[in-house]
Amino acid sequence: MNQQIYCNPLPLPDYPRGIQCYGERNPANHLWHHPTPRDFRETADPSVIYEDGKWYLYPSCGMAYVSEDFRTWKHVRIEPYKPGYAPTVVKHRGRFLLTACGAPIYEALHPLGPFREIGKVAMPDGSRIRPGWGDPMLFSDDDDRLYAYWGLGSPGIFAAELDPEKPNQLLTEPVKMFEFNPSHEWERYGEWNEDPTISYCEGSWMVKIGGRYFLTYAGPGTSFSTYAMGAYVAVNPLGPFTYQQRNPILRQRHGLVRGPGHGCIVRGPNDTLWAFYTCCLCYENGFERRIGMDPAGIDDDGNLFVIDATQFPQHAPGIKDHPELGNSTGLLPCNHRKRCEASSTAPGRDSLYCVDSSTLTWWQPAADDPAPTMIFPLRAQFAVSAMRLWWRDEGLDYDADVLPGPFRFKIEGCLKDGDWFTIVDKTQNEGDMLIDFLTFNPVNVDTVRLVITGWPEGIRPALIDATVFGVRAVAAPESEDN
């Protein structure tokens, strides 16, 4: 079984409950109203460190996640579990410092804690931090000096040096690094960047590469497909910063992994660079989001970039790591936009919706279907070796005790109307995987079948995406008698 590939969005177990704090903006008065909320799950705003051969991922809404093989993730519940949106963790002078939007500074001797609270961040005179402590990032420089970067919305991105011995205390007055610039079209607000009067300039992150400081940020808003990451560069951690020539550094408006913004750039195996980022789902709520990762690099002109927000299988970190050429395994969808067959469909939830490359549509079986089944004719013989299942837990209602849980299923294959055989058996699955990425030894098939055998009580199973990955099988040439 091939364990050395991954696929976005990252298959994180135990997706946490989303926070009901997002409404719709009224363009007439710039005020927000909040429609009747529905439960949803989210992870976003990843802060990641690579320590002792492991990734430690700290997202909004629930922490933390650990990966030892750079493909599978383990959920390790730490305290504070939800310190606030956009948590950030940095290793500084042998200890790990943690904070988040509106949160105090915490410290621990291990990436997973236990963390103890140090205190709220204060100005040099001891007063409350100004402007507000939104989307903070802590950066430890090579000379052991400590800096903070923060900012959320129209005021811009700010920075200051912190006291390394008392890291909740600013040593210097905050300095504005930059703010929304409407001449940067990708920063303009809206699904088509149509509003040049506003942007959510947010999610700053500092990374030092080759003696230069790259300050990344996101805009114009986390619920839009236009959400993207940009970068400024300087020779000092507090600037002045210059908008780099290659911007945005990461943008993807279409497909299953779209709107890649608010994230981080971190060093991984073999001193490679990796980008972790937020990508939008945003159906139930504007904060309904997922997380992806891809290689980053520096181009020949000295610009920081990420080649793509990928949605097909990639080599795991440490295997290929080539940002200019990409990290693709060559595995491609075999069943996208090919008519599939469902055992049943709920009204308006056609079977084609789980293979249409959209996060805003999904297949859902009829409520009385005891064993929902999908058949994917591939129209040719393929050697398939992976499948991504992106579930929706329809009917989720935490307050009514309708809770997430495992989906159980089996994946089968056949050739030319032959007998079905089992490829993957998860009929006894106990893991809560809202996004599941399954790899297996290559098998030649022309049809794949998914049979759903169980789901959480009160939930109706539904699939945003069911992608079969493989390569076209080439028949061996027939031998010739001479």
N, C-alpha and C positions, 0 to 999 in steps of 0.2 A: 504494500500500500504506500502511495506517495504522500509522505507527510511534510514535504518541503515546499509546499505552495500555500498561498493564502488568496483570499478574494474579498473585495470590498462589496458592501459595507462589512466591517469587521464583525465576526460572529461572536459577540459577547454574551455570556450567559446571564440570566437573571436581570434583564433590562429593568431599570428602576421606574417607578411611577413618575410621570411628568408633573411639573408644578403648574398649577392653574393661575398664571399671572399675565396672560397675553390676551389682548383684545384686538379690535380693529380701529384704525386711525381714521377719524373724520377729517377729510381734507379741508372742509369749510372752516373748522375752528381748531384743528390740530389736537383735538381731545380724543380720548380713547373710550370706547364702550366695550363691554365684555358680554358676548353672547352666552347663552346657556352652556356651561362647560360640559364636556364629555371626557371621561377618563382616557388617558393615553400614556404611552411609555416613551422615554427619551434618554439618550446620552448625547452629549455635545461638549464643545469647548475643551478638548483634551489637552492636558498638561502631562508630559511624559518624561521620564528619566530612564536612562540605561545604566544599570548598576549591577556589577558582578555577573554579567552575562544574561541578565533578565530585563525585560521591559516592565516598567511600573506605570500604569495609565490611571490618571485621576480625572474623571469627567464630571460635568455637572450632574446633579441629581442622585448620585450614589457612588461610593468609592470603596475599594479600588479594584483594579484588574491587573493580573500578573501573567506574563507569558515567558516560558522558558525555551520554547521551541520556535517562537516568532510566528506561530500559526494558530495555536489554540490558547485560549485565555481562561484563567481561573478567577472567579470572583472571591475576593477576600474582604469581608466587611470590616472596616476600620472605624475608629472614632477620632474626629467627627466624621460621620457618614455623609451628611449633607451640610457642609459649612456655609454654603451659599453658591450661587452660580459662578462658573469659571474659576474653579480652584487652580492653584499653582503650587508646585513643589520644587524646591531647589536644594542641592547639597552645598553647604557652606561651612567650612572649617570643621568638617567631620560630623556635622549634624544636619538634619533635614528640616527645612523651614516650610511651612504650609500656610496659605491664606486663601481668601476668596472674596467675592463681592461683598463689601460691608462687614467682613469678618475680621477678627483679630489675627495676630500672628501666633502660630503654634510651632513647637519644635519637638523633634524626636531623634533618637540615635539610629533608627532603622526606617527604611522607606514606608513600612506598614505600621509604624508606631511601636509603642503607645505615644501619642502626642500629648503634650501639656501646653496649656495656653500661656503665652507670654503677656499679651495685652493688645489693646486696640492701637492702631497706627496713629501717631501724633506728629504735629508740626514741630519745627525746632523749638518753638516757645511753649510746647506742651499742649497747645490747643488742638481741636479736632481737625483731621485731615481735610484739606481743601485743594481742588474740588473733590467731590465724593469718590470714595474708594471703589470704583467700578472696574471690572475686568483687570485686576492687578496681575503683575508678573514680577517675580523676584529673580535677579540676575547676580551671580557671584563671578567676579572677574578673576583673571589670572593672578592679580596682585592682592587677592583676598579682600578687596573692597566690595561692598554690597550695594546694589541699586534696586530701585522699584520703578516700574513703568505701569501706568494705569490711564484709564480714560474710556468713556462710554457715551457716544453721541456727539452733539454739536460742539462742546467745549474743546475737543481735540485730545491728543495723547500727551500726557505729562510724565515727568521723571524727576527723581531726586536720589541723592545718596543716603543710605541708611547707616546707622551706627552698627558695626559688625558685632559688637558685644551686646547691644540692646536693639535688636533688629526691628522693633516696632517704633523706633524713634528716628525721624528724619534729621539728618545732619545739615541738609541744605534746603532752601526754599524750592518748591516745585517749579520746574521750568517746562514751558510748552515745547514739545518736540516738533509737532506739526498739527494741522487740523484738516478737516474736509476741504478739498479743493475741487470746485465744480468743473474746472477745466480737465480734470481726470474723469472722463466719461463713465468709466466703470464704477466709480464711487457714487454716482448719482442714484437717488432713491427710486425703487420700483422694479417691477418684473422686466421692464425694458429700459431701465435707467432713464426714465422719462422726466423725473422731477429734479432739476438742478438746484433746488432751494434747500435740500435736506439730505443728510446721510447719517447712518449710524457707524461712525468711525470708532472701531472697538477692537478688542481681542489682541492687544499688542504682545509681542514676544521678541526677546533679544537673543541673538546668537552671534558669537564672535568667530570669524573665519579669516585666517591669514592676516591677523592684525587689524582687521576692519570690523566694525560693529553694524550688523544688519538688524534693523528694527522693523519687524513685520507687523501687519495689522489687517483687519477685515472691514468690508463694507459691501453694499450699502445697507443691508439688513438681513438678518438670519433666515427670514421666511421666504426669500426670493431666490429664484434660479440664478440671478445675477450675483449672488453672494460670492465673494472672491477674496483672495489674499494678495496684498501688495507689500512693498518693502522700500524703506529709506536706508541710506548708508552713511556712516560717519567714521572718523578716525579716533573719536573719543566717545565714551559711553553716554555723555550728556550732550553730544552734538558739538557744532550744528550738523543737522542731518539734511541730506540731499536726496531727492526723489530719484531712485535708480532708473536707468534707461529702459530696462526690461520690466514692464509692469502691465497688468497684474502678474504675479509670479505663479498663480494657480487659478484657473477659471474653467468651469464646465457647466454649460447651461442646459444640456439635454441628457437624457438617459436615466439610468437607475442611480447613478452617483452624481448628483448635480448640486450646484451651489456650494462648492468647497470653500469654506471660510474658517474663521476663528479656530486657530490651531497652534501648532508649535513646530519648530525645526530642531531636531535633536541628533546628536551623534550616536551611531549604533555600532554594530560589529565591524571590525577592520577600519574604524575611523570613518565610516560612511555617514552620509547625512540622510535623514528621513523626515518627511513631513507627516504629521498627524493632523487631521482636520475634521471640521463639522460638515456634514452634508444634509440637505433638507429633505424631509418627507412632507411634513406640514400639511396634512389633510385634516386631522381632528383639531389641530392647534398650530399656531405659528411657531411654537417651540418643539414640535414633534420632529426630532432629528436623529441622525445616526452618525457614525464615525468611520473614517477611512484613513489609509496610510499609503504613502508612495515615496520612492526615492527623490531626494533633492540634490542639487549640485550648484556649482559655480561655472558659468559659461566662459568662453574665451575672452569676453570683454569685462569679466569680473562681476557679472550680475548673478544674484541668487535666483534660482528658478526651481520649479517642480514640473516635470515633463507632462504630467497628466493626472487627472483623478480617474483612476482605472476602475473598470467594472467587470473585467474578466480575470481569470487566474494569473497570478504573478509569482515569480520566484520569491521565496521567503528571504528576509534579510540575511546577508552572509553567503548567499548562494550565487547571485549575479551582481546586483548592486551597480547598475550602469545607468545613471540618470539621463544621459544624452540619447542612448539607444532604447531605453525603456527596460522593464524587468519582466516582459511578457513570457509566459510559458509556451505560447502558440496555441493553447486550447481556446476554442471559440464556441459560442452558442450553436447548438445543432437544431434547436427547436424554436427559436424566436420567430414570431409572426407566421408560424406554420399552424394551420388549423388543427386543434386538438379536440379530443372527445372526453366529455365529462359524464359521469353517472347521473348527475343532476345539476341544475343551476338555480340559484335564488333569483328572483326578479331583478333584472338590471345588472347581474353579475356574471356575464358570459365567460365561458371557458377561455376564450382568446385573451382575456384581460390579464392572465398570469404569464403570458408570453409576449406582451406588447411593448416591453421596454419602458413602461411607465410606472411610477410609484403611486400615482393617483387613481389607478384602477386595480381591481382585483377580482379573481374568481371566488365565488362562494357557493357551496352546494345547498340544495334545498334543506329545510330544517328537519325533514323526516328521513333524510338519507342516512342509513345506518353505517355505511362504509363508503364514504365519498372516494371516488376513483377518477383519476385523470390518465388518459392514454395520449402519448406524444408520438405520432408517426414522424420519423425523421426524414422520410422521402428518399433515403439512400442509406447505405451501410456506413456507420461511423464507429470508430474506436473511442468509446466514451470512458472517462476516468474521473469525473467530478460532477456534482450537482449542487446547486444553491437553492435553498428553500427559504423564502422570505414570507413569514406568516403575518396575518392580522388576527388579533384576538378580539373578534367582534362580540360585543356584549359586555366587555370589561367594565366592572363597576366595583371598585374597592370598597365603597361605603356599604354596598349591598352584599358584600362578601363573595362577589364573583371575581375570582382572583386568577392571575396568570399561573401557568403550569406547563407540564410537558405535552407536546404533541407526539403521537406515536404513529408509525407508518412503516411501510416497506417499499423499496424501489425494486422493480423487476424489469427484465428485458427479454426480447425474443428476436428471432431472425426469420423472415419470410413465412409468417404464420405458423412458426414452430411453437413448441411448448414454452411457457413462461418459466424463467429461472430467476432466483433471488440475487440481486446485486448488493443491496444493503438492507439489513433487518434492524429496525429500531422500534419494533412492536413492544419492547419492554423498556423503552426509554424513560428515564426519570429526570432528565435535565430540561430546564426551561430555556430553550434556544429560540428566541424570536426570529433570529436569522441563523440558519444552519448551513454550513458549507461542508460537504461530504466528499472525501476522496477515496478512490478504490483502484485496484489493479485494472488496467484497460480491458474492456470487453467489447467485442464486435456485436453490434445490434443495429436493427433498423427501426425498432419501436421500443419505447420506454413506458412503463406503467408505474404510477404512484397510487398506492392504496393507503388511505388514512384510517387507522384502526382505533385511535383514541385521542381525546382532547380534554382540557380542563372542564370541570362541571360548570354549566351555565354559559360557557363560551361556545360560539359557533366558529369552526375552523374556516379560514379564508387564506388565500395565497395571493400576495402582491406579485410574486415572481417565483417561477419554477423553471430554472434554466439547467439544461443538460449540456455539459461541456465535453468536447472531444475534438478529434480530427477525422477527416474523411478517410475511411478504410480503403486501402489499395489492395486489390486482389493480386496474389502472386501469379506471375506469368506461367502459363502452361508449358510443360516441357515438350520439346520437339524431338522426334526420332530422326536421326540422320541416316 
